[in-house]
Amino acid sequence: MTKANIIEEIVSQTGIARKDVSATVEAFMDVIKSSLLDKKENVYLRGFGSFIVKHRAEKTARNISKNTTIVIPAHDFPDFKPAKSFVAKMKSENVEDED
């Protein structure tokens, strides 16, 4: 599902104008991005999941083709962890599908 599909689904379920829904979805994504990038704050959406900032330490790696050692600098990256209730619902739906 793409962002356009999400916007269309919200429009069909709520009857709100496409322009307004699009602006809201964009603003929602901007808030999450700015919280993760600028403030280094995690975003918790109860019942859905958490967008968290993880840190990777500096490490050395090998470039096998050139037979050299390189240093990969420490960096932060975004990660998503689904809520336990969300995971439980996914598992229960998969069990029902197998029957």
JOGI-V967410 format. One record per helix or strand of 3 or more residues. SS is the DSSP state (alpha for helix, beta for strand). FROM is the first residue (numbers start at 1). LEN is the number of residues. If there is no record, write none. Layout:
ss:from:len
SS:FROM:LEN
SS:FROM:LEN
//
This chain:
ss:from:len
alpha:3:12
alpha:18:20
beta:43:3
beta:49:8
beta:59:5
beta:68:5
beta:75:8
alpha:84:15
//
